[in-house]
């Protein structure tokens, strides 16, 4: 997965755990598609300052994902549901759904 897309998804999942300007800068860059220059002008800081906010925010998001794995689990479950939708045998479908219901993420 492309880094930009992954960070945007992580921001959707864990964004409320990020505080202050770091969250604002991440949101402007990854969700609103602002350039580093545009963000620097908004906050009156250098492009390097913006980059520092982004790097620290990206690292924080990655740390949350490493600890909690919510995005990884979402992709697993999405793929599993897609596989189930391709099945034709109702008994197999029921069995697969039961496994998902009791899935513990391990």
Secondary structure as GFF3:
##gff-version 3
##sequence-region A 1 106
A	DSSP	alpha_helix	3	14	.	.	.	ID=ss1
A	DSSP	three_ten_helix	15	17	.	.	.	ID=ss2
A	DSSP	alpha_helix	20	26	.	.	.	ID=ss3
A	DSSP	pi_helix	27	31	.	.	.	ID=ss4
A	DSSP	alpha_helix	36	43	.	.	.	ID=ss5
A	DSSP	alpha_helix	47	68	.	.	.	ID=ss6
A	DSSP	alpha_helix	70	85	.	.	.	ID=ss7
A	DSSP	alpha_helix	90	101	.	.	.	ID=ss8
###
